[in-house]
Amino acid sequence: MGGGATKINKEAIDITHFELERIIGQGGFGKVYACRKKSDMGKLNDKEQWYAIKKLEKDFILKSKTGVESVFTELSSVRDLIHQNICNCHYGFLSDDAVYIVLDIAFGGDLRYALKQSKLKEKSTKLKIFDEYRSKFYLVQVLDALDYCHSKNILHRDIKPENMLIVTNGYLKLTDFGISLKCDDIEACKARSGTMGYMAPEIIKSGSTHGTPSEWFSFGVCAHEFSLGLRPFDAKKLALCRGGIDDDLKNEMKLKELENAKDLSAEGKDFISTLVTLEIAGRLGTEGGSKAIREHAWLKDFDFAGIQAQSIKAPFLPDVTVANCDTGSNDAEEMFGGMEDEVKVSFTPEQQAKFNGYGYNTEIA
């Protein structure tokens, strides 16, 4: 697969410096390719290095109410984050018709795909559940990544299995910072954003503030999904939180599947239930933050140091000879917050100007 023009641009890093090998991710926003750096130009001196290159079509971006803002948000967030459990950014640049961001490679696909794939041979529509050790292995890494983001005053705001990628050694990287938020006080955010089904009630409720406890709710939804194969609440039920939380709603949203789970320890059930508590006050992590989550009985004996050193053998190693992604999936509309009608495909100078200033690490030293 060609990586753009064969002649390498000697003025700046752009698509001509990369050889696109194969698709490793696809959605309505565009495609993610595995690629190799063809040149030894650039600040990183990284010829032959493998990366993931995410191509975002300007056509799609301009059809979204918040698309342009989102691509700038993602770039500004990830270029300031350097962590082993985050897809770190290496380059960002434009072409006439697309926006590109070059990130750490993750050949193993995302955890949504991992949950789906394990049941295909059995022809079942239910997602496979991870055993408790595998769930902990993934969740501890997400916890480390979120802890780091929060220390940088960044809320991820779209925590879900699709945004957790498996690298070749079986470890995880958190990705997709398109709707993240960086602000002085991350406990006083008012902008409603996220994916329904993972959004905390206080985000859904009009006029309320949210912060790190909302991230722990989404984290808990993922823990429930890893352990039971489904989310604790569907989007329609969570939408009922717009009017506030009363006893009738609490009764309607009881965690019956969690209570009846036979293959999950009492500590695991308590861990999940206290994370997905509807009200902030009783939610695990509201008091004590991530430290309180780490000290919960379900996690307290886990080898956190081994995870950080990546000395623990991963419970699952992906087959990196295959694509490890679904084709045609589309969660981009949720990410960008809805589409505007009747946006022209052709790009006027004014439309192109919306992307002015987009770029990272493109100068050739």
JORA-V94622 format. One record per residue. N is the residue number from 0. OMEGA is omega as a letter, one per 20 degrees, with the letter a starting at -180 (* if undefined). NEAR is the number of other ideal C-beta (glycine too) atoms within 12 Angstrom. Layout:
<<N;OMEGA;NEAR> <N;OMEGA;NEAR>>
This chain:
<<0;a;16> <1;a;14> <2;a;30> <3;a;27> <4;a;15> <5;r;12> <6;a;14> <7;r;24> <8;a;24> <9;a;15> <10;a;14> <11;r;25> <12;r;36> <13;a;34> <14;a;36> <15;a;28> <16;a;40> <17;r;42> <18;a;27> <19;a;29> <20;a;24> <21;r;26> <22;r;27> <23;r;43> <24;a;41> <25;r;27> <26;a;33> <27;a;26> <28;a;36> <29;a;28> <30;r;30> <31;a;40> <32;r;35> <33;a;37> <34;r;37> <35;r;24> <36;a;32> <37;a;30> <38;r;27> <39;r;18> <40;r;26> <41;a;30> <42;a;17> <43;a;25> <44;a;14> <45;r;23> <46;a;18> <47;r;16> <48;r;25> <49;r;29> <50;r;40> <51;r;42> <52;a;45> <53;a;45> <54;a;37> <55;a;40> <56;r;27> <57;r;33> <58;a;24> <59;a;30> <60;a;39> <61;r;34> <62;a;27> <63;a;31> <64;a;18> <65;a;27> <66;a;36> <67;r;32> <68;a;26> <69;a;36> <70;r;43> <71;r;31> <72;a;33> <73;a;43> <74;a;36> <75;r;26> <76;a;40> <77;r;40> <78;r;29> <79;a;23> <80;r;33> <81;a;18> <82;a;30> <83;r;22> <84;r;36> <85;r;38> <86;a;40> <87;a;33> <88;r;34> <89;r;35> <90;r;41> <91;a;36> <92;a;38> <93;r;34> <94;a;28> <95;a;18> <96;a;23> <97;r;31> <98;a;41> <99;r;45> <100;a;46> <101;a;43> <102;r;39> <103;a;35> <104;r;36> <105;a;40> <106;a;35> <107;a;35> <108;a;41> <109;a;40> <110;r;42> <111;r;33> <112;r;35> <113;r;38> <114;a;36> <115;a;26> <116;a;26> <117;r;24> <118;a;17> <119;a;16> <120;r;9> <121;r;12> <122;r;7> <123;r;15> <124;a;12> <125;r;17> <126;r;26> <127;r;29> <128;r;29> <129;r;31> <130;a;19> <131;a;28> <132;a;24> <133;r;29> <134;r;42> <135;a;36> <136;r;35> <137;a;42> <138;r;46> <139;r;37> <140;r;39> <141;r;42> <142;r;45> <143;a;34> <144;a;42> <145;r;44> <146;r;31> <147;r;26> <148;a;36> <149;r;35> <150;r;19> <151;a;27> <152;r;22> <153;r;35> <154;r;39> <155;r;48> <156;r;44> <157;a;43> <158;r;44> <159;a;38> <160;r;41> <161;a;36> <162;r;41> <163;a;44> <164;r;42> <165;r;41> <166;a;35> <167;a;26> <168;r;24> <169;r;29> <170;a;38> <171;r;45> <172;r;39> <173;a;49> <174;r;45> <175;r;45> <176;a;41> <177;r;40> <178;r;39> <179;a;41> <180;r;38> <181;a;28> <182;a;22> <183;a;12> <184;a;16> <185;r;29> <186;a;22> <187;r;19> <188;r;32> <189;a;21> <190;a;25> <191;a;28> <192;r;34> <193;r;38> <194;r;35> <195;a;31> <196;r;32> <197;a;43> <198;r;36> <199;a;45> <200;a;40> <201;r;37> <202;a;39> <203;a;33> <204;a;26> <205;r;16> <206;a;14> <207;r;26> <208;r;23> <209;a;37> <210;a;33> <211;r;42> <212;r;42> <213;r;47> <214;a;47> <215;r;46> <216;r;47> <217;r;46> <218;r;49> <219;r;45> <220;r;43> <221;r;44> <222;r;49> <223;a;39> <224;r;40> <225;a;43> <226;a;42> <227;r;34> <228;r;27> <229;r;25> <230;a;36> <231;a;38> <232;r;36> <233;a;17> <234;a;19> <235;r;15> <236;r;26> <237;r;33> <238;r;21> <239;a;24> <240;r;33> <241;a;21> <242;a;16> <243;a;19> <244;r;27> <245;a;15> <246;r;12> <247;r;12> <248;r;23> <249;a;20> <250;a;14> <251;a;19> <252;r;29> <253;a;20> <254;a;32> <255;a;16> <256;r;27> <257;a;35> <258;a;17> <259;a;12> <260;a;25> <261;a;14> <262;a;18> <263;a;30> <264;r;22> <265;r;16> <266;r;20> <267;r;33> <268;a;31> <269;r;24> <270;a;40> <271;a;42> <272;a;34> <273;r;34> <274;a;44> <275;r;44> <276;a;32> <277;a;39> <278;a;24> <279;a;30> <280;a;15> <281;a;19> <282;r;34> <283;a;36> <284;r;38> <285;r;28> <286;r;18> <287;r;17> <288;a;25> <289;r;32> <290;r;19> <291;r;24> <292;r;39> <293;a;30> <294;r;20> <295;a;32> <296;a;19> <297;a;31> <298;a;35> <299;a;17> <300;a;15> <301;a;29> <302;a;19> <303;a;26> <304;r;13> <305;r;18> <306;a;30> <307;r;22> <308;a;12> <309;r;24> <310;r;13> <311;r;22> <312;a;16> <313;r;24> <314;a;23> <315;r;30> <316;a;19> <317;r;30> <318;a;17> <319;r;22> <320;r;13> <321;a;16> <322;a;25> <323;r;34> <324;r;32> <325;r;24> <326;r;16> <327;r;13> <328;a;22> <329;r;18> <330;a;30> <331;a;35> <332;r;23> <333;a;32> <334;a;40> <335;r;34> <336;r;26> <337;a;15> <338;r;23> <339;r;18> <340;r;9> <341;r;8> <342;a;20> <343;a;14> <344;a;15> <345;a;14> <346;r;22> <347;r;13> <348;r;10> <349;r;13> <350;r;22> <351;a;22> <352;r;15> <353;a;22> <354;r;30> <355;r;14> <356;r;18> <357;r;31> <358;r;26> <359;r;32> <360;a;28> <361;a;31> <362;r;18> <363;a;22> <364;*;12>>
